[in-house]
Amino acid sequence: MSILEGPVSDQIDSTTAQPARRYNYWLGGKDNFAVDRASGDEILRTFPTARLAALENRRFLQRATRFLAAEAGIRQFLDIGTGLPTADNTHEVAQRIAPETRVVYVDNDPMVMAHARALLTSTPQGRTTYLEADLRSPGAILAQPQLRETLDLREPVALMLVAVLHFVAGYGAGAPIVRTLMDALPSGSFLVVTNATKDPLPARMAADYDAALAAGTTNIWPRDRAEFTDLFAGLELIEPGVTPVSEWRAQDEPEPRPDPAHIAMYGGVGRKP
Ligand SMILES: C[S@@+](CC[C@H](N)C(=O)[O-])C[C@H]1O[C@@H](n2cnc3c(N)ncnc32)[C@H](O)[C@@H]1O
């Protein structure tokens, strides 16, 4: 199940902030260290609504999963950048609608591996698997035998890249990874992506974001609408297209919806024709 050598606890680095634990801190979880809280607080100084953005991203993930399971008939998910288990993980949302759903979770953080038991609570009819692997090596993810033992790649799969692609820095760096993964999936498969963006930010905050990237106090790489939309090249964008995560099919969410500048994250879902 793991490509780790030695006990998982030996691999956990409590001296460097990690995205999964920082996100867990913003979501109010307890699975984080002082270094993650300090990094989370540092980002809150330039982007004070980061906690709300994390919550809205999580709600998008759940709405997109419900759409895929209930409306699109998807029964297989490849969820890369899983994060630490929290309430309503992908398999729980999907299996409530279709208990036979199969989910492969992938993350590169050993801390997620240490908590993976909570991700492996499948219904008896379905199945969940956890792999430790890196999104930046999509070919290696596809080559893992456990992936094909759990997912039938002749049938549609939803590829979930929710709040993970922005840890792959560089303009245009996301598209080839998405392409490699989607090329391995058949017609009728879906792509779900969210990514931080500076687009709705006031000029002063956008400049602070650039300064934080340059100083290394954030490693969350923002993508503008054009670059984000390009991730869906060759796919049919599902209505309402590329939107702030807080506005995607959010008609049943409490009003008023947050100001997009307080979220600064795009979301979208596309279908492979
Ligand atoms: C912000 S969390 C998102 C969790 C979940 N997808 C969600 O949206 O609620 C990002 C996750 O991506 C993982 N991650 C970051 N870079 C990664 C990479 N190169 N390969 C695999 N996982 C990665 C982190 O360890 C973390 O668990």
The ligand as an ORCA input file, in Angstrom:
! r2SCAN-3c Opt
* xyz 0 1
  C      -5.458     21.627      0.899
  S      -5.421     19.872      1.007
  C      -6.875     19.460      0.080
  C      -7.618     18.262      0.620
  C      -8.890     17.906     -0.131
  N      -8.643     17.606     -1.529
  C      -9.890     19.018     -0.040
  O      -9.961     19.818     -0.985
  O     -10.591     19.121      0.966
  C      -4.132     19.489     -0.158
  C      -3.626     18.070     -0.095
  O      -2.806     17.836     -1.244
  C      -1.668     17.102     -0.841
  N      -0.587     17.360     -1.795
  C       0.130     18.494     -1.956
  N       1.018     18.333     -2.944
  C       0.857     17.063     -3.412
  C       1.507     16.293     -4.428
  N       2.488     16.817     -5.157
  N       1.088     15.023     -4.632
  C       0.091     14.484     -3.891
  N      -0.555     15.163     -2.908
  C      -0.165     16.435     -2.682
  C      -1.360     17.597      0.552
  O      -0.594     16.662      1.288
  C      -2.772     17.784      1.109
  O      -3.214     16.612      1.735
*
